[in-house]
Amino acid sequence: MRITTKGQVTIPADIRERLGLLPNTEVSFETDGDTVTIRKAGGKNRRGQRIVEHLRGRAATRLTTDEIMALTRGE
């Protein structure tokens, strides 16, 4: 395995599949001497969870599902 000029390395497909490392999965790196460990980022630091928490309670109007669907359909 070689590191590209951009600092990228390919994680083999079998490892990605076994660990559930899908595209856009956030990971963290830990170092111990000359050893690097990559881990799936866990806890509340996940991007999707942060986005939902940021948006929660921000809706200014109370629309029903039917009203929202009518707006998205241009009715």
Steps between C-alpha positions, in 0.01 A plus 500: 500500500634844412396845613415733209646848461173627651556288813231248407505124541242244385345279767452155344136420412480192725604706803257784414214251463583311820515821704211680330718783371263645240567813294486812721552296819694716744813347647758602756872431512700415809877477518720301735866536415530401135161321493182662364154362582191600302160474670142578407411827668242429766271671742333835439776616268333341200423752230136397448424521870660846521293623205173370646579654841581830331171505306272367774235755600583750223183463290317834500164369383291196583401328177326167469654227290234558233585871487871427466434247222279752318782758515761255368267403214429861408126472567 
